[in-house]
Amino acid sequence: QVQLVESGGGLVQPGGSLRLSCVSSVSNLRIYVANWYRQAPGKQRELVATITRDGSTVYADSVRGRFTISRDTAKNTVALQMNNLIPEDTAVYYCNTYSYWGQGTQVTVSS
């Protein structure tokens, strides 16, 4: 059963931008602490960005300065704004909070 639902993935050219969104499909599941992970073909899943309960953010070195994680408490959503995308960002991106995961959304960066 899908507990988080991601959207916003797609095909974009290098240098382009995408905004991923994640919403809970479980009633009473409030998103306060959240992570975005990604998994490229043949590679392990890696942590990309985290937002904590107090709003602090942490980023992987590979995306710092290009990606921004944010949370809308009123809408109970988490977003990942991705700018200046490069081919190495190509992966399936997953939203996670506590033990809940989404099904993933494909991001492909290619010319």
C-alpha positions as CSV (number, residue, x, y, z in Angstrom):
1,Q,0.0,0.0,0.0
2,V,1.4,3.3,-1.1
3,Q,1.7,5.6,1.9
4,L,3.3,8.7,0.3
5,V,2.7,9.8,-3.2
6,E,5.3,11.6,-5.2
7,S,4.8,13.7,-8.4
8,G,6.6,16.1,-10.6
9,G,9.2,13.9,-12.2
10,G,9.9,13.8,-15.9
11,L,12.5,14.4,-18.7
12,V,14.5,17.6,-18.6
13,Q,17.5,18.9,-20.4
14,P,20.8,19.6,-18.6
15,G,20.6,22.9,-16.8
16,G,16.8,22.7,-16.4
17,S,14.6,22.5,-13.3
18,L,12.0,20.2,-11.8
19,R,10.0,20.4,-8.7
20,L,9.0,17.2,-6.9
21,S,6.1,17.0,-4.5
22,C,5.2,14.5,-1.9
23,V,1.9,14.1,-0.1
24,S,0.6,11.6,2.4
25,S,-2.1,9.2,1.5
26,V,-2.5,8.0,5.1
27,S,-4.9,9.8,7.3
28,N,-3.5,11.3,10.4
29,L,0.1,11.0,9.0
30,R,1.6,14.4,9.5
31,I,4.8,15.1,7.7
32,Y,7.3,16.9,9.9
33,V,10.6,15.2,9.3
34,A,11.1,14.1,5.7
35,N,13.8,12.9,3.4
36,W,14.2,12.7,-0.4
37,Y,16.3,9.7,-1.6
38,R,17.2,8.7,-5.1
39,Q,18.3,5.5,-6.8
40,A,20.1,5.4,-10.1
41,P,20.2,2.2,-12.2
42,G,22.8,-0.2,-10.7
43,K,23.5,2.0,-7.7
44,Q,22.4,2.0,-4.1
45,R,19.7,4.3,-2.9
46,E,21.2,7.5,-1.6
47,L,20.0,10.3,0.7
48,V,19.6,13.5,-1.1
49,A,18.0,16.0,1.3
50,T,16.4,16.1,4.8
51,I,14.2,18.5,6.5
52,T,13.9,18.3,10.3
53,R,11.0,19.1,12.6
54,D,12.4,22.6,13.3
55,G,12.9,23.3,9.6
56,S,16.6,22.7,9.4
57,T,17.8,21.2,6.1
58,V,20.7,18.9,5.2
59,Y,21.9,18.1,1.7
60,A,24.2,15.6,0.0
61,D,27.4,17.2,-1.3
62,S,26.4,16.3,-4.8
63,V,23.2,18.5,-4.7
64,R,24.0,21.2,-2.3
65,G,23.4,24.6,-3.8
66,R,21.2,23.2,-6.6
67,F,18.4,21.4,-4.7
68,T,16.1,22.8,-2.0
69,I,13.8,20.8,0.2
70,S,10.8,22.5,1.8
71,R,7.7,21.7,3.7
72,D,4.2,23.0,3.7
73,T,2.7,22.1,7.0
74,A,-0.8,23.4,6.2
75,K,-0.9,21.2,3.0
76,N,1.0,18.4,4.6
77,T,3.4,18.2,1.7
78,V,7.1,18.1,1.1
79,A,8.8,19.4,-2.0
80,L,12.2,19.2,-3.6
81,Q,13.1,22.0,-6.0
82,M,15.9,20.9,-8.3
83,N,17.7,23.4,-10.4
84,N,20.7,23.3,-12.7
85,L,20.1,19.6,-13.3
86,I,22.9,17.4,-14.6
87,P,22.7,13.9,-16.2
88,E,24.1,12.4,-13.0
89,D,20.9,13.5,-11.3
90,T,19.0,10.9,-13.3
91,A,17.3,8.5,-10.9
92,V,14.1,7.4,-9.3
93,Y,13.4,9.9,-6.5
94,Y,11.6,8.7,-3.3
95,C,10.0,10.6,-0.5
96,N,10.3,9.2,3.0
97,T,9.0,10.1,6.5
98,Y,9.6,7.8,9.4
99,S,8.8,4.3,8.1
100,Y,6.6,5.5,5.2
101,W,7.8,5.6,1.6
102,G,6.4,6.6,-1.7
103,Q,6.5,4.6,-5.0
104,G,9.0,6.9,-6.5
105,T,9.0,9.3,-9.5
106,Q,11.5,9.1,-12.4
107,V,13.7,12.0,-13.1
108,T,15.7,11.9,-16.4
109,V,18.2,14.6,-17.3
110,S,19.2,14.2,-20.9
111,S,19.7,16.3,-24.1
